[in-house]
Amino acid sequence: MTADQIEALFTRSAGAYVFARWARPIVPVVFGVDDATLTVVKGAIEAVVTLAGHRMAETDPEQGANLMIFFLRDWAELVELPDLDRLVPGLAALIPRLEGEGASQYRHFRFEDDGAIRACIAFVRMGAELADVPAAELALGLAAQVVLLWSDRAFRDRSPLAQAGGHVILRPDVAGLIRAAYDPVLPAAARDPAHALRLAARMGA
């Protein structure tokens, strides 16, 4: 993956380069799935966190859980979740936009003072387009997309996943980029596009 390709994955539609990774251990909680699917989702998150060389924990001392994942059948269900608008400001206005776009996923990030990821609230609408997607594939793709703050345009034209030996895996270039992004010598957040050059150098090494 070239520096230009990396830069594109963290350059938002408005043109700004915005990179962020988690600094604190990730504490996931999942709503709206059965126990078997819960195990698959948490297993995928653990696999990607391990790949990154990062950490998970049982609880976040300030927030309890800092990665909240909601599976739902319709965006209107968000209105029924108590106090969710305190976690996701502007939720009432967001729902019609998601419905209008036919969106299947949405992620809301909160940040530390230094720009690192503090928390993520992720929503997955299990509509017709996702109904036949295996749980393991859906979970791995979701895990890859919450471990870093990607551009809103990243993976729009190409999935972060690939097939290998009949199994779904992270694309090797995406896996390598996630590993590089968590190199402790790199900052947890960056807004200078030159940061992409440092990521490319780490991938090359």
C-alpha positions as CSV (number, residue, x, y, z in Angstrom):
1,M,0.0,0.0,0.0
2,T,1.5,3.3,-1.1
3,A,1.5,6.5,1.0
4,D,-1.1,8.0,-1.3
5,Q,-3.4,5.0,-0.9
6,I,-3.0,5.3,2.9
7,E,-3.6,9.0,2.9
8,A,-6.9,8.4,1.0
9,L,-8.1,6.0,3.6
10,F,-7.9,8.8,6.3
11,T,-8.9,11.8,4.1
12,R,-12.5,12.8,4.7
13,S,-15.0,14.0,2.1
14,A,-14.4,17.5,3.2
15,G,-10.7,17.1,2.4
16,A,-9.1,16.9,5.9
17,Y,-6.7,14.2,6.9
18,V,-7.9,12.8,10.2
19,F,-6.2,9.7,11.8
20,A,-7.0,8.3,15.2
21,R,-6.4,5.1,17.1
22,W,-7.4,3.8,20.5
23,A,-5.2,4.7,23.4
24,R,-7.1,3.1,26.3
25,P,-8.0,-0.6,26.3
26,I,-11.1,-1.5,24.3
27,V,-14.2,-2.7,26.3
28,P,-16.9,-3.9,24.0
29,V,-20.6,-4.5,24.7
30,V,-23.0,-5.8,22.1
31,F,-26.8,-5.4,21.9
32,G,-29.4,-7.1,19.8
33,V,-27.9,-10.5,19.1
34,D,-28.1,-14.0,20.5
35,D,-25.3,-15.6,22.5
36,A,-23.8,-17.4,19.6
37,T,-23.5,-14.2,17.5
38,L,-22.2,-12.3,20.5
39,T,-19.3,-14.8,20.8
40,V,-18.5,-14.3,17.1
41,V,-18.6,-10.5,17.3
42,K,-16.4,-10.4,20.4
43,G,-14.0,-12.9,19.0
44,A,-13.6,-10.8,15.8
45,I,-12.9,-7.7,17.9
46,E,-10.4,-9.5,20.0
47,A,-8.6,-10.9,16.9
48,V,-8.3,-7.4,15.3
49,V,-7.2,-5.9,18.6
50,T,-4.5,-8.6,19.0
51,L,-3.4,-8.0,15.4
52,A,-3.0,-4.3,16.2
53,G,-0.9,-5.1,19.3
54,H,-3.5,-3.3,21.4
55,R,-5.4,-4.4,24.5
56,M,-8.9,-5.2,25.7
57,A,-10.2,-5.0,29.2
58,E,-13.3,-6.1,31.3
59,T,-14.3,-2.6,32.1
60,D,-13.3,1.1,31.5
61,P,-13.0,2.9,34.8
62,E,-14.7,6.0,33.5
63,Q,-17.2,4.7,31.0
64,G,-17.8,1.0,31.9
65,A,-17.9,0.0,28.2
66,N,-16.3,2.2,25.5
67,L,-17.3,0.2,22.4
68,M,-21.0,-0.2,22.1
69,I,-22.4,-2.1,19.2
70,F,-26.1,-2.2,18.4
71,F,-27.7,-4.6,15.9
72,L,-31.2,-3.5,14.8
73,R,-33.7,-4.2,12.0
74,D,-34.8,-0.6,11.3
75,W,-33.2,2.8,12.0
76,A,-36.5,3.9,13.7
77,E,-35.6,1.5,16.6
78,L,-33.0,3.9,17.7
79,V,-35.7,6.2,19.0
80,E,-36.8,3.5,21.5
81,L,-33.4,3.2,23.1
82,P,-33.4,5.3,26.3
83,D,-30.8,8.0,26.7
84,L,-29.1,7.2,23.4
85,D,-29.3,10.8,22.3
86,R,-26.9,11.6,25.2
87,L,-24.3,9.3,23.6
88,V,-25.0,10.4,20.0
89,P,-25.8,14.1,19.8
90,G,-28.3,15.0,17.1
91,L,-29.7,11.5,16.9
92,A,-33.2,12.7,16.0
93,A,-31.9,14.4,12.9
94,L,-29.5,11.6,12.1
95,I,-32.2,8.9,11.7
96,P,-34.0,10.4,8.7
97,R,-30.7,10.8,7.0
98,L,-29.7,7.2,7.5
99,E,-33.1,6.1,6.3
100,G,-32.9,8.3,3.2
101,E,-29.4,7.0,2.3
102,G,-30.4,3.4,2.9
103,A,-27.4,3.0,5.2
104,S,-26.7,-0.3,6.8
105,Q,-24.0,0.9,9.3
106,Y,-23.2,4.0,11.2
107,R,-20.3,4.7,13.7
108,H,-20.1,7.6,16.1
109,F,-16.7,8.3,17.7
110,R,-15.8,10.3,20.8
111,F,-12.2,11.4,21.4
112,E,-9.7,12.1,24.1
113,D,-8.2,15.5,24.5
114,D,-5.2,14.5,22.4
115,G,-7.5,13.3,19.6
116,A,-7.2,9.5,20.3
117,I,-10.4,7.4,20.2
118,R,-12.1,7.5,23.5
119,A,-15.3,5.6,22.6
120,C,-17.3,4.3,19.7
121,I,-21.0,3.7,19.3
122,A,-21.6,1.5,16.2
123,F,-25.0,0.6,14.7
124,V,-25.6,-2.2,12.2
125,R,-29.0,-2.3,10.5
126,M,-29.7,-6.0,9.5
127,G,-31.7,-5.2,6.4
128,A,-32.0,-7.3,3.2
129,E,-28.5,-6.4,2.0
130,L,-26.9,-7.9,5.2
131,A,-29.4,-10.8,5.8
132,D,-27.3,-13.4,4.0
133,V,-23.9,-12.2,5.2
134,P,-22.4,-14.8,7.6
135,A,-21.9,-13.5,11.1
136,A,-18.2,-14.1,11.1
137,E,-17.8,-11.9,7.9
138,L,-20.0,-9.2,9.3
139,A,-18.2,-9.2,12.6
140,L,-14.7,-9.1,11.1
141,G,-15.5,-6.2,8.8
142,L,-17.1,-4.3,11.7
143,A,-14.1,-4.9,14.0
144,A,-11.7,-3.6,11.3
145,Q,-13.7,-0.4,11.0
146,V,-13.9,0.4,14.7
147,V,-10.2,-0.1,15.5
148,L,-9.2,3.0,13.6
149,L,-10.9,6.3,12.6
150,W,-11.1,5.7,8.8
151,S,-12.3,8.2,6.3
152,D,-16.0,8.3,5.6
153,R,-15.1,7.2,2.1
154,A,-12.8,4.3,3.1
155,F,-13.9,0.9,1.8
156,R,-16.8,2.4,-0.1
157,D,-15.6,0.8,-3.3
158,R,-13.6,-2.1,-1.9
159,S,-14.2,-4.2,1.3
160,P,-11.4,-4.5,3.9
161,L,-12.0,-8.2,3.7
162,A,-10.8,-11.0,1.3
163,Q,-11.3,-14.7,0.7
164,A,-8.5,-17.1,1.4
165,G,-8.8,-20.9,1.5
166,G,-12.6,-20.7,1.8
167,H,-12.3,-18.4,4.8
168,V,-12.9,-14.6,5.2
169,I,-9.9,-12.7,6.4
170,L,-8.7,-9.1,6.5
171,R,-7.0,-8.0,3.3
172,P,-3.3,-8.4,4.0
173,D,-2.7,-4.7,3.2
174,V,-5.4,-3.6,5.6
175,A,-4.1,-5.9,8.3
176,G,-0.6,-4.5,7.7
177,L,-1.9,-1.0,8.0
178,I,-3.7,-1.6,11.2
179,R,-0.5,-3.1,12.7
180,A,1.5,-0.1,11.5
181,A,-1.0,2.3,12.9
182,Y,-0.6,1.0,16.4
183,D,3.2,1.2,16.3
184,P,4.0,2.9,19.7
185,V,6.5,5.3,18.1
186,L,3.6,6.8,16.1
187,P,1.1,9.3,17.6
188,A,-2.4,8.2,18.6
189,A,-3.9,10.9,16.4
190,A,-2.7,13.0,13.5
191,R,-4.0,15.6,11.1
192,D,-1.0,16.1,8.9
193,P,-1.1,14.1,5.7
194,A,2.7,13.5,6.1
195,H,1.6,11.0,8.8
196,A,0.7,8.7,5.9
197,L,4.3,8.6,4.8
198,R,5.3,7.3,8.3
199,L,2.6,4.6,8.1
200,A,3.9,3.5,4.7
201,A,7.4,3.3,6.1
202,R,6.2,1.2,9.0
203,M,4.4,-1.2,6.6
204,G,7.5,-1.4,4.5
205,A,9.6,-2.3,7.5
